[in-house]
Amino acid sequence: MTAVGLRAARAVAWSVLPAELVLVVCLVAGVRIPAPVLLGAEALVVAVLVLDASVLWRLYAAARRRDGAGRREALRSAVGTLVPVALRRLVVHEFRALHSLGLWVVRRRHRIPDGALPVPYTEPQTGVMYTFAFVSVLETVVLALVIPWPLVHAILLVVDVYGVVVVLAIHAACVTRPHLVEADGSLRLRYGALFDLRVPAAVIATARVDRRFPGGGLVRVDGDGTLDLAVGSQTTVTVELTEPVEFVRPLGRRGSARTLRFNADDPRAAVAALVKPAAPPTAPPTPALTPPLTPERTAPSPTPDRPA
């Protein structure tokens, strides 16, 4: 499979998907679409699917022939080559966020091991998320009263409703996936379904309460190897490591850091769990003292009577 053909397949897929999304929105909203336009759009989508399927089959066959991989490994390799990693991670995040929304409704959390301490971190962003959701709902109502064209109104209605669901799903993912300090002392840093970093207990040197307000986005790495996982543009805990740890950014890029800064709603409890002192070694039990054995006293033997 040539690089030119692979780039062409990706470009065609990226250009057709938005048009198909608009078409689906119109159909869901009940907008009447002329039959020639509908048939032409569906024919274009079928052509794109055939092209992508042929490219995927060639990549699959090449992986089987070149590497001798099994069917599942060859299919995973072909999909990884055809679909960009950023798109794969965004799609996976979308499904995980919607799943977290269901967990949030039933008041459950996502995979909290026994003995682990959940460390929530959503307090700085809760008000912002609810404000976004309220503004989206208000915008939907205002546009419904202002826009006179049914087609534009239907498209914006579906987009706005979906936007509200996405905002709530992102917040629900953060609520149901807190940071974790596990029973063995290891640390798991998360931000919803976008970021997940596991830090073994053996590489954690120190932890302290340290409130900072770093600039930049969600994940920021300085030149000295410091990772800032900020929520609401702030971090409250700093963890120093004995060696760097590898992590994956939300869109697939990799990095490493030796100092971790993250937000915790209760930073003192998180630090106390991370720097929990080890239990002192127990001394071997001392044997109980027994009184020394004393020789038994024997009664004096009676002396025979002397003759008078």
C-alpha positions in Angstrom: 0.0 0.0 0.0 1.6 3.3 -1.1 1.7 6.4 1.1 -0.2 8.4 -1.6 -3.1 6.0 -1.6 -3.2 6.0 2.2 -3.3 9.8 2.4 -6.0 9.9 -0.3 -8.2 7.4 1.6 -7.8 9.5 4.8 -8.6 12.8 3.0 -11.7 11.4 1.4 -13.0 10.0 4.7 -12.4 13.3 6.5 -14.2 15.2 3.8 -17.3 13.0 3.6 -17.9 12.4 7.3 -19.1 16.0 8.0 -21.5 15.9 5.1 -22.9 12.6 6.2 -23.3 14.0 9.7 -25.3 16.9 8.4 -27.4 14.6 6.3 -28.2 12.4 9.4 -29.1 15.5 11.4 -31.5 16.7 8.8 -33.2 13.2 8.6 -33.6 13.0 12.3 -35.1 16.5 12.4 -37.7 15.5 9.8 -36.4 17.8 7.1 -37.5 16.8 3.6 -34.5 16.2 1.3 -34.9 15.8 -2.5 -34.5 12.3 -3.7 -31.6 13.0 -6.1 -29.7 14.7 -3.3 -30.3 11.9 -1.0 -29.3 9.2 -3.5 -26.2 11.1 -4.6 -25.1 11.5 -0.9 -25.6 7.9 -0.2 -23.8 6.8 -3.3 -20.8 9.0 -2.3 -20.8 7.4 1.2 -20.9 3.9 -0.3 -18.0 4.8 -2.6 -15.9 6.1 0.3 -16.7 3.0 2.4 -15.6 0.7 -0.5 -12.4 2.7 -0.9 -11.6 2.5 2.8 -12.5 -1.2 2.9 -10.1 -1.9 0.0 -7.3 0.1 1.6 -8.0 -1.7 5.0 -7.9 -5.1 3.3 -4.6 -4.4 1.6 -3.1 -3.3 4.9 -4.5 -6.3 6.6 -3.0 -8.7 4.0 0.3 -6.9 4.1 0.5 -7.3 7.9 -0.4 -11.0 7.6 2.2 -11.6 4.9 5.0 -9.4 6.2 4.8 -10.0 9.9 3.0 -13.3 10.1 0.6 -11.9 12.7 -2.7 -13.4 13.6 -6.0 -12.1 12.4 -6.7 -9.9 15.4 -3.2 -8.4 15.5 -3.2 -7.8 11.7 -6.6 -6.1 11.9 -5.5 -3.9 14.8 -2.4 -3.0 12.8 -4.4 -2.2 9.7 -6.9 0.0 11.6 -4.1 1.8 13.4 -2.4 2.6 10.1 -5.5 3.8 8.3 -7.2 5.7 11.2 -5.1 8.5 12.8 -4.4 8.0 16.5 -6.0 11.4 17.4 -9.3 10.3 15.8 -9.2 6.9 17.5 -8.6 8.5 20.9 -11.4 11.1 20.4 -13.9 8.4 19.4 -12.9 6.2 22.4 -13.2 9.2 24.7 -16.7 10.0 23.3 -17.9 6.5 24.2 -16.3 6.5 27.6 -17.7 9.9 28.4 -21.2 8.7 27.5 -20.7 5.6 29.6 -19.5 7.8 32.5 -22.7 9.9 32.2 -24.7 6.7 32.9 -22.5 5.9 35.9 -23.0 9.5 37.2 -26.8 9.2 36.9 -26.8 6.0 39.0 -24.2 7.5 41.4 -21.4 4.9 40.8 -17.7 5.2 40.1 -15.5 3.6 37.6 -13.3 0.7 38.9 -12.3 1.7 42.4 -10.1 -1.2 43.7 -10.5 -2.4 47.3 -8.4 -0.4 49.7 -7.8 2.5 47.3 -8.4 6.1 48.3 -10.4 8.1 45.7 -9.1 11.7 45.3 -11.8 13.9 43.7 -10.5 16.9 41.7 -13.6 18.5 40.0 -14.4 21.3 42.5 -12.6 24.1 40.5 -14.5 23.2 37.3 -18.0 22.3 38.5 -19.4 25.8 38.3 -17.8 26.4 34.9 -19.3 23.2 33.5 -22.8 23.9 34.8 -22.5 27.5 33.4 -21.6 26.1 29.9 -24.5 23.7 30.0 -26.9 26.5 31.1 -25.6 28.8 28.3 -26.0 26.1 25.7 -29.6 25.5 26.8 -30.3 29.3 26.7 -28.7 29.6 23.3 -30.9 26.8 22.0 -34.1 28.5 23.2 -33.0 31.9 21.8 -32.1 30.5 18.4 -35.4 28.6 18.3 -37.2 32.0 18.7 -35.0 34.0 16.3 -34.1 31.8 13.4 -37.1 31.5 10.9 -35.6 28.8 8.6 -36.7 25.3 9.6 -33.6 23.6 8.2 -31.1 25.8 10.0 -33.2 25.7 13.2 -33.3 21.9 13.1 -29.6 21.5 12.5 -28.7 24.0 15.3 -31.2 22.3 17.7 -29.5 18.9 17.3 -26.0 20.4 17.6 -26.9 22.4 20.7 -28.6 19.4 22.4 -25.6 17.2 21.6 -23.3 20.0 23.0 -25.1 20.0 26.3 -24.9 16.2 26.5 -21.1 16.3 25.7 -20.5 19.0 28.4 -22.3 16.9 31.0 -20.6 13.7 29.9 -17.1 15.3 30.2 -17.9 16.4 33.8 -19.4 13.1 34.6 -16.3 11.3 33.4 -14.2 13.5 35.8 -16.6 12.8 38.7 -16.7 9.0 38.2 -13.0 8.6 37.5 -11.1 10.3 40.4 -7.4 10.1 41.1 -6.5 7.0 43.2 -4.0 6.3 45.9 -4.0 2.5 46.0 -3.4 0.2 48.9 0.2 -0.5 47.9 1.0 3.3 47.8 0.9 3.7 44.0 -0.7 6.7 42.4 -3.1 6.9 39.5 -3.7 10.3 38.0 -6.7 10.7 35.7 -8.7 13.4 34.0 -12.0 11.8 32.9 -11.4 9.5 30.0 -8.8 11.8 28.4 -5.7 11.1 30.6 -4.6 8.2 32.7 -1.1 7.8 34.3 -0.1 5.1 36.8 2.9 5.8 39.1 4.4 2.9 41.0 4.9 3.4 44.7 8.6 2.5 44.4 9.4 5.7 42.4 7.5 8.2 44.6 10.0 10.1 46.6 8.1 13.0 48.3 4.6 14.6 48.2 3.5 17.9 49.5 0.6 20.4 49.4 1.6 23.0 46.9 -1.0 25.3 45.3 0.0 26.7 41.9 -1.7 28.3 39.0 0.1 27.2 35.8 -0.8 28.5 32.4 -1.6 26.5 29.3 -4.0 23.7 28.7 -5.0 20.6 30.5 -1.6 18.8 30.2 1.5 20.9 30.3 5.1 19.7 30.4 8.0 22.1 31.3 11.5 21.8 30.0 12.7 20.5 33.4 10.4 17.5 33.2 7.5 18.8 35.3 4.0 17.7 34.4 1.1 20.0 35.3 -2.3 18.3 35.2 -4.4 21.4 36.0 -8.1 21.6 36.7 -9.6 25.0 36.7 -6.0 26.3 35.9 -4.7 25.2 39.3 -2.8 22.4 41.0 -2.7 21.7 44.7 -0.3 18.7 45.1 3.3 18.2 44.0 4.9 14.8 43.8 8.6 14.3 43.3 9.8 11.0 41.7 13.1 9.2 41.8 13.0 8.5 38.1 10.9 9.8 35.1 7.6 8.1 34.2 6.1 7.8 30.7 2.6 9.1 29.9 0.4 9.6 26.9 -1.2 12.9 26.1 -5.0 13.1 25.3 -4.4 13.1 21.5 -1.8 10.4 21.5 1.6 12.2 21.9 4.0 10.7 24.4 6.1 12.4 27.0 7.9 11.8 30.3 8.1 13.7 33.6 9.9 13.4 36.9 7.7 15.9 38.9 3.9 15.7 38.9 1.6 18.5 39.9 -2.2 17.8 40.0 -5.3 19.1 41.6 -7.1 17.5 44.5 -10.2 18.8 46.3 -8.6 17.7 49.6 -4.9 17.9 49.0 -3.9 17.2 52.7 -5.7 13.8 52.6 -4.0 12.9 49.3 -0.6 13.8 50.6 -1.2 12.0 53.9 -2.1 8.8 51.9 1.0 9.2 49.7 3.5 9.7 52.5 2.0 7.3 54.9 4.9 6.0 57.1 5.8 2.4 56.9 4.8 0.2 59.8 7.7 -0.3 62.3 9.3 -3.7 62.2 7.9 -6.0 64.9 10.4 -7.3 67.4 10.5 -11.1 67.9 8.5 -12.2 70.9 10.6 -12.6 74.1 10.2 -15.9 75.9 8.5 -15.7 79.2 10.7 -15.9 82.2 10.2 -18.9 84.4 11.4 -19.1 88.0 14.6 -21.2 88.5 14.1 -24.6 89.7 14.9 -25.1 93.4 16.1 -28.5 94.7 13.5 -30.3 96.6 14.0 -30.4 100.4 14.1 -33.8 101.8 12.9 -34.5 105.3 15.8 -35.5 107.7 16.0 -39.2 108.3 15.0 -40.1 111.8 18.0 -40.9 114.1 17.8 -44.1 116.0 17.3 -43.8 119.7 20.5 -44.1 121.7 20.5 -46.7 124.4 20.2 -45.3 127.8 
